[in-house]
Amino acid sequence: MLSIEKHSDLLGKAQSIKKRFLGMYKAANAGHVGCSLSCAEMMTITRFGWMDDKDEVVLSKGHAAAVLYSTLAEEGILSDADIATFYKNDTYLAAHPPANKIKRIPFATGSLGHGLGLAAGFGLAAKLKKNNKQVFCITSDGEINEGSTWEAALFIAHHQLTNVVWLVDRNRLQGFGRTEDVMKLDPLDKKLEAFGFEVFEADGHDFDSLDSTYRNYRASGAAKPLAIICNTVKGNGWKEFEDQVDCHYLPMKDEHYDAVISEIDLVHNTCLARLAAN
């Protein structure tokens, strides 16, 4: 379990990251808010809990680019001036991550289904070089519809790329509706196990749940690569459109923005109080 100090630090970083990207979306009058809200904790703990400088993260669900940009700003790689260019003409902070423009963004993503294959290439290169680089790949659940994702999964398992950690943002919504209505994925855990992965489920909004899953896997010395099905809520915190397809597309009005910020602050303070009580 995370120490109180580390847990508090992650909570603070997640709050800051969320507030920053919500401000970015609001200023740009842009959609895809729900996509970033569902994976904010996953990105936070990956960058500030698990990764070293040598490691890589591939955000395959590139339509959540704002959470990546905000995390890089939290890390000090992007400045406030950079963040202010989001969605503007001539910006590097476009709707989907660019390639070879910003440190820590190795690949352009957003054409869904490619990220896991890119992460697999990183993982194989590290294995051949016999270094201890880890590669973290965050995919949506909807992009598991793509055959290229399953090809990458087979490749990772075949080459026993235990240096690749696959995190599935399992919010059960995609652009056209609920994943189980568009193209049924369940039982996803059994399918990934059949492809050769050690599969665990975690609460994708809970740092202790995510961290204990990852640490227990590493401590076990498992020979199979890791896939974590992170159960999340799309638009987490945007109560009016939480767990609705609308949060994938709609920009925020003033009242929406104010309500989400208030909810983020409330959840943050509640979590801190719970930590203090323990």
C-alpha positions in Angstrom: 0.0 0.0 0.0 1.2 3.5 -0.8 2.5 5.6 2.1 0.3 8.4 3.3 2.9 10.9 2.0 3.1 9.3 -1.5 -0.7 8.9 -1.7 -1.2 12.6 -0.7 1.4 13.6 -3.3 -0.4 11.7 -6.1 -3.7 13.1 -5.0 -2.3 16.6 -5.3 -0.8 16.0 -8.7 -4.0 14.5 -10.0 -6.0 17.5 -8.8 -3.6 19.9 -10.5 -3.5 17.9 -13.7 -7.3 17.7 -13.9 -7.7 21.4 -13.2 -5.1 22.3 -15.9 -6.6 20.2 -18.6 -10.2 21.2 -17.8 -9.0 24.8 -18.2 -7.5 23.9 -21.5 -10.7 22.3 -22.8 -12.8 25.2 -21.6 -10.5 27.8 -23.2 -10.5 25.9 -26.5 -14.3 25.1 -26.3 -13.2 21.5 -27.2 -14.7 18.1 -26.6 -13.1 14.8 -25.4 -13.3 16.0 -21.8 -14.7 12.6 -20.6 -11.8 10.7 -22.2 -9.2 12.6 -20.1 -11.2 12.4 -16.9 -11.5 8.6 -17.1 -7.7 8.1 -17.3 -6.3 11.0 -15.2 -5.4 8.8 -12.2 -3.9 6.2 -14.5 -1.6 8.8 -16.2 -0.7 10.3 -12.8 0.4 7.2 -11.1 2.2 6.0 -14.3 4.3 9.2 -14.6 4.8 10.0 -10.9 4.5 6.6 -9.2 6.0 4.0 -11.5 8.2 5.5 -14.3 11.9 6.4 -14.2 13.5 8.8 -16.6 14.5 5.9 -18.9 11.0 4.6 -19.2 8.3 5.5 -21.8 4.6 6.0 -21.8 2.4 5.6 -24.9 -1.0 7.2 -24.7 -2.7 5.1 -27.3 -6.1 6.8 -26.7 -4.7 10.0 -28.3 -8.0 11.8 -28.1 -7.2 12.3 -24.4 -4.1 14.3 -25.4 -5.0 17.1 -22.9 -4.3 14.8 -19.9 -0.9 14.0 -21.4 0.0 17.6 -22.0 -1.2 18.6 -18.5 0.9 15.8 -17.0 4.0 17.0 -18.9 3.3 20.5 -17.6 3.1 19.1 -14.1 6.5 17.5 -14.7 7.9 20.8 -15.9 8.4 19.7 -19.5 5.7 22.1 -20.8 5.3 25.6 -19.6 2.1 27.6 -18.9 2.8 29.5 -22.2 2.9 26.1 -24.0 -0.4 25.1 -22.4 -2.0 28.3 -23.5 -1.5 27.3 -27.2 -3.7 24.2 -26.9 -5.8 23.8 -30.1 -4.6 27.1 -31.5 -3.0 27.7 -34.9 0.6 26.6 -35.2 0.5 24.8 -31.9 2.3 21.6 -31.0 -0.5 20.9 -28.6 -3.0 19.6 -31.1 -6.1 17.5 -30.6 -3.9 14.4 -30.8 -0.3 14.0 -29.6 2.3 15.0 -32.2 5.4 13.0 -33.0 9.0 14.3 -32.5 7.8 17.7 -31.3 7.6 17.4 -27.5 9.9 15.6 -25.1 8.2 12.5 -23.7 5.8 12.1 -26.7 7.6 9.5 -28.9 4.7 8.7 -31.2 1.7 10.4 -32.8 -1.4 8.5 -31.5 -5.1 8.9 -31.9 -5.6 6.7 -34.9 -6.8 4.1 -32.5 -5.4 0.6 -32.3 -1.8 1.6 -33.0 -0.4 2.4 -29.5 0.0 -1.1 -28.2 2.0 -2.1 -31.3 4.3 0.9 -30.8 4.7 0.0 -27.2 5.6 -3.5 -28.2 8.3 -2.2 -30.5 9.8 -0.2 -27.6 9.6 -3.3 -25.4 11.3 -5.6 -27.9 14.1 -3.0 -28.5 14.7 -2.8 -24.8 14.8 -6.5 -24.4 17.3 -6.9 -27.3 19.5 -4.1 -25.8 19.2 -5.9 -22.4 18.3 -2.8 -20.5 15.6 -2.4 -17.9 13.5 0.2 -19.6 9.7 -0.2 -18.9 7.0 0.8 -21.4 3.6 1.7 -20.2 0.7 1.8 -22.7 -2.7 3.3 -21.9 -5.4 2.2 -24.4 -9.1 2.8 -24.5 -11.4 -0.2 -24.3 -13.1 0.8 -27.6 -9.9 0.5 -29.5 -9.7 -3.2 -28.6 -12.2 -3.5 -31.5 -9.2 -3.0 -33.8 -7.4 -6.1 -35.0 -4.0 -4.4 -34.7 -4.4 -4.3 -30.9 -4.8 -8.1 -30.8 -1.9 -8.5 -33.1 0.2 -6.4 -30.8 -1.0 -8.5 -27.8 0.0 -11.7 -29.5 3.4 -10.2 -30.3 4.0 -9.0 -26.7 3.0 -12.4 -25.2 5.1 -14.4 -27.8 8.2 -12.4 -27.0 7.5 -12.4 -23.3 7.8 -8.6 -23.1 7.3 -8.3 -19.3 8.7 -4.8 -19.7 5.5 -3.7 -21.3 2.6 -2.8 -19.0 -0.8 -2.5 -20.7 -3.4 -0.5 -19.0 -6.9 -0.7 -20.4 -9.2 2.3 -19.6 -12.3 0.2 -19.2 -15.0 2.9 -19.0 -17.3 0.8 -21.2 -18.1 3.7 -23.5 -16.9 4.6 -27.0 -17.8 7.0 -29.7 -20.9 5.2 -30.8 -22.3 3.9 -27.5 -21.5 1.3 -24.9 -18.7 -1.1 -25.8 -20.9 -4.2 -25.1 -23.5 -2.9 -27.6 -21.0 -1.9 -30.3 -18.8 -4.9 -30.1 -18.9 -7.1 -27.0 -15.6 -7.4 -25.2 -16.5 -9.3 -22.1 -15.2 -11.5 -20.7 -12.2 -9.3 -21.4 -10.0 -10.8 -18.7 -10.4 -14.3 -20.1 -9.6 -13.2 -23.6 -6.4 -11.4 -22.5 -5.4 -14.4 -20.4 -5.9 -16.7 -23.5 -3.5 -14.4 -25.4 -0.8 -15.0 -22.8 -1.1 -12.1 -20.3 -1.2 -12.0 -16.5 -4.5 -10.1 -16.1 -5.6 -8.1 -13.1 -8.5 -5.7 -12.5 -8.1 -2.5 -10.6 -10.2 0.6 -9.7 -8.8 3.0 -12.2 -9.6 6.0 -10.0 -8.0 4.6 -6.9 -4.2 4.9 -6.4 -3.9 2.2 -3.9 -5.8 -0.3 -6.1 -3.6 0.6 -9.1 -0.3 0.6 -7.2 -0.9 -2.7 -5.3 -1.8 -4.4 -8.6 1.4 -3.3 -10.3 3.7 -3.8 -7.3 2.3 -7.3 -6.6 2.9 -8.3 -10.2 6.5 -7.0 -10.2 7.2 -8.8 -6.9 5.8 -12.1 -8.2 8.5 -12.4 -11.0 5.8 -13.5 -13.4 7.0 -14.7 -16.8 3.9 -13.4 -18.6 3.4 -9.7 -19.5 0.9 -7.6 -17.5 -2.4 -6.3 -18.5 -4.4 -4.2 -16.0 -8.1 -3.8 -16.7 -8.7 -0.4 -15.0 -12.4 0.0 -14.3 -13.2 3.6 -14.7 -16.1 6.0 -15.3 -16.0 8.1 -18.5 -16.4 11.8 -17.5 -15.5 11.0 -13.9 -16.6 14.0 -11.9 -18.6 15.7 -14.6 -21.8 14.6 -12.9 -24.3 15.9 -15.5 -22.7 13.8 -18.2 -20.8 11.2 -16.3 -21.0 7.7 -17.8 -22.7 9.1 -20.9 -21.5 9.2 -24.5 -22.1 13.0 -24.5 -19.0 13.6 -22.4 -17.0 12.2 -25.3 -18.0 15.0 -27.6 -19.5 18.0 -25.7 -17.4 21.1 -24.7 -18.1 22.5 -21.3 -20.3 25.5 -20.6 -19.4 27.8 -17.8 -21.7 26.1 -15.3 -20.3 22.7 -16.3 -16.7 23.8 -15.8 -17.5 25.3 -12.4 -19.4 22.1 -11.3 -16.5 19.8 -12.3 -13.9 21.9 -10.6 -16.0 21.9 -7.4 -16.4 18.1 -7.6 -12.7 17.6 -8.1 -11.9 19.8 -5.0 -14.5 17.9 -3.0 -13.2 14.5 -3.9 -9.6 15.6 -3.3 -10.4 17.0 0.2 -12.5 13.9 1.1 -9.6 11.6 0.1 -7.1 13.6 2.1 -9.4 13.5 5.1 -9.7 9.7 4.8 -5.9 9.4 4.7 -5.5 11.5 7.7 -8.1 9.5 9.6 -6.2 6.3 8.9 
